[in-house]
Amino acid sequence: MAAELQQLTTGKYLFFGKPARVEGQNIMVVEFSGTALGITNSESVLHAAVQEFDISPLLSKTSTHILEEKPIEAHKLYTWPANLGDPKAWASSKQLFFEQHLMNQPIEVLNVQENQQITWRFIPVTVFRALAEEAQAVTLLSGISTIF
């Protein structure tokens, strides 16, 4: 894993592999990282790179997921544990969501505000593949995913 996790910025991402728990100072809240092919646009130039990202903000209380053009509080996307005071149960619930719904499913980060408040949505595989072709990242894409 990289020494420093990258923060998500506006762009499109395809996470692969398994999410990893990141041990931090706050033992009550487990953070997660994930490896992704990220495609971002800077000054009308597409950039593609495989990097390790902090994915915890995707499910934070301040982030928003867009589903069928309707905003949903992102922390409501996964199943909350029966024992709300159990940090291990929270971590397991988040990890299960990341494994089942984030890995190998392209997403678009629409907006990032202060404190990693993120607005994001799932996007079709065909859209991500077309963007990867445009960014000349097909070799990277074919090397990381079997869904293409």
N, C-alpha and C positions, 0 to 999 in steps of 0.2 A: 504494500500500500504506500502511496506517496506520503512524503513527510507532511505536506500541508494540503488539506482538502480544498478543492476549488469550490467557489460559490456559484450557484446557478445564476445565469443571466438570461435576458431575453434571447430565445432561440429554440431549436428543436433538438431533442435528445432521444437516444435509444439506449436504455440501460440493459446490461447483460451480465451473466454470471449470477452471483448471489450477493445480496446486501450484507454488509459487514457492520457489526456493532462497534461503535467508537466509544471507548471508555474515556470519560471526561471527569471534571471536578464535581459535577452534580450527579451524585449516585442515584437520585430519585428519577432522573430523566435520562434514558439511554438514547444516544444519538446514533444515526446510521449513515453509512457512506455507500456509494455504488459507483461502478465503473460504467461509463457511457461514451458513445460516439456523440459528441456535441457538435452541432452545426449552427454557427452564429453569423450574423451579418454586421460588418463594421465598414462604414463608409461605402456601401454598395458592393462590398467584396465579401464573398462567403469564405468562412474559415471552418475547417473540420479537424477535430482532434479527439483522440481517445484519452480521457482523463478520469481521475477519481473525484467524485463530487459529494458534497454534504447533501444528502437527500432528506434529512429530517424536516426541513422547512416545508416540504411538499404536504405534510400532514399536520402542520402546526395550527393552532387555534386562530391565528391571524391570517392564514392563507386561504385562498378561494379556489375551488375547482369549478370549471364550467362544464355543465352537462346539459346537452340539448339547449344551448344558449341561456341556461339558467344558472346563476351562481349558487354554489353550495359551500358551506363552511367545510374546509378540507378535513378538519379533525373528525367530521361525521362520516367519513368514507369507510373507516374500518370499524370492526366490532370492538366495543369497549369491554374490558374484562369485568367479570362479576364482582371482583374485589377491587374497587377503585383505588385503594391504598397500596396495592401491590405493584411495585415498579417492574418486577420481572414479568408479571402478567401483561402490563402495558407494552413492554418491549416485545413480548411474544406476539401480541396482536398486531403491532406495527410491522414487525418482521414478516408475518404471514401476509399482510396486505402487500408489502413491497414484493415478496416472492411471487404471489399469485397475480398481481395486477400491474406492477410497474416493470418488472423484468421482461424484456422482449416485446414491450408495447410502446411504440413511439409516443412522445408527449411534446407539447409545445408550451414553453413558458412565455406567457403573453406580457407579463409585467412583473417587475421586481421593485419593491419599495423599501424604505428603511427597515432595518431589523429583519431582513429576509422575508418580508411579507410578499408572498408569491401568488400570482393568478396563473393557473395552468389548466390544460385540457389534454385529453387523449386525441391523437390524430391518426388518420388511416395510414397503414403501412405503405400504400402506394404513394402517398404524399411525401413521406420521409424518404422513400427510395428515389423519387424524382429529384428531391433536393440533394441527396447524396451524389447522384449523378452530376448534377449541376456544380456541386462543390468538388467534383473529381475525387470523391471519397468512396467510390464503389469497392475498391480493393480493401479498404478498412472495413466496410460494411460486410462484405462477403466473408471476411476473416473472423467476424465476431458473432454472426447470427445465421441460423438455419431457416429463419422465416422468410428470407429473401431468395 
